[in-house]
């Protein structure tokens, strides 16, 4: 068992832990959550013994091995496979000793231990892990020097997974993975044979890979059973109970204070007033838990353009003389929400660059709306910010004519405070840099927003805020992300990038996830057509149906608001006075009419949705 007992620790005078405790049983899978900056990574350093506690203790089982990814694998001529195999020093040492050992007893001990740790299947296990993290069979034999830093982080992750420490500490492991790698890691961690403690803001991983949530808040640790969604519901109930308790206490305090204020000066009541004053002083103040501010993203709204905003006919694209994607026949309208699926290296980023105008078509015909503006966010752009400049400097360079107050308002709209606006980018957190890059990408109110892994470094609250902003945004969105939660809430169309082509993926994200985890190489084959289908509806017909759906939905929302207001009116006890019988009948009649109208509107809405679904799948 990992026992965290009454620990205290501060950095530069700022306390991160004060009397924090938690017990994590052996073999448990635990997700660590909490606002950015609360000390999650520091907790890992304390567990590893890299930092000295100011109070309390952290206990681990005797001889327990602790492992985690601290930095990328250095560039070298060693192959990926050998690098991963070397991550298990016991196996490497025994294999080397077996080559030179002469004593029969020692040879027997070595061979027994090698059998115990399954050393003979090591290469197969290492290969399986590297393949799961996105490397091809050919790449596994290549030297580390052939890969960028992000890919070498994957090699480092593969090494620690291969070594199978007794306590595995992972800090945001999916930040360097694509969707396929993240899904593989989820499944791997769920069946990992030892204790796993993972810091993550990925709701999919926190729901499918862990059995407990360790929440860091108010310098305390609280362990919740279940995945993230269970934790969120349990915590919401606790917060509601706490708020009710605070409200009750404030009412009691106000009542006592009122008595003191009224009778303190009267001799006959002075003693009672003093008694109540002491009661107020003795009342323990109930602190409201620190809440992560849900800082919304304020995307500027673009003007509407005539559809389509982008259309490609037999377009091919690539680098130099190498074609990556060909025969692209795609259409994008301003109300599209598209997620790009496909394994690493298939061309998702290439397609994104083509649509963003950062790569020219090598063949075919590509037309764009005359006034089209495209916003492009890629994770590497966070690293391209000028680290010696402030966020305000970045915006001032892009908007030299705007007042400082206006520029600060833009930054505030993306959750960057006044202090952060004047701080050098080098001093900002990863999440703050990502917010600044998102602001820069959307500064010109783009009609098309292309987001390549936008949630890296964003905490869960910020990810939820991003979902809300994208849902309300009136431009088109193209998403590449390993965050299944984000994709499921934002995207309404799926494109599969595979084998040099881009085709609509007709199934849903759950089916895609199952396909990847099952190891299938091909997308779900189409069923043979039993009979000729009706002519496919035109794009204009589909758009008309979408408009009908939106209107029907608006009617339902309007009637729902009316129903809520009438229900509130009918809940007024005064309305049931004997003198207001006629008025009550009138309100009941109106409520019944609205409910009937809402049922009809809902039926029309469902019918419109069915027509649209049939048209889009035709």
Buried (B, 14 or more C-beta within 10 A) or exposed (E): EBBBBEBBBBEEEEEBBBEBBBEBEEEBBBBBBBBBBBBBBBBBBBBBEEBEBEEBEBEBEEEBBBBBBEEBBEBEEBBBBBBBBBBBEEBBEBBEBBEEBEEEEEEEBBBEBBEEBEBEEBBEBBBBBBBBBBBEEEBBEBBBEEBEEEBBBBBBBBBBBBBBBBBBBBBBBBBBBBBBBBBBBBBBBBEBEBBBBBBBBBBBBBBBBBBBBBBBBBBBBBBBEBBBEBBBEBBEEEEEEBEEEBEEBEEEBEEBEEBBEEBBEEEEBEEBBEEBBEBBEEEEEEEEBEEBEEBBBBBBEBEEBEBBBBBBEEBBBBEEEEBBBBBBEBEBBBBBBBBBBBBBBBBBBBBBBBBBBBBEBBBBEBEBBEEBBBBBBBBEBBEEBEEEBBBBBBBBEEBEEBEEEEBBEBBBBBBBEEEBBEBEBEEBEBBBBBBBBBBBBBBBBBBBBBBBBBBBBBBBBBBBBBBBBBEEBBBBBBBBBBBBBBBBBBBEEBBBBBEBBBBEBEEEBEBBBEBBBEEEEEBEEEEEEEEEEEEEBEEEBBBBBBEBBEEBBEBBEEBBEBBEEBEEBBEEEEBEEEEBEEEBEEBEEBBEEBBEBBEEBBEBBEEBBEBBEEBBEE
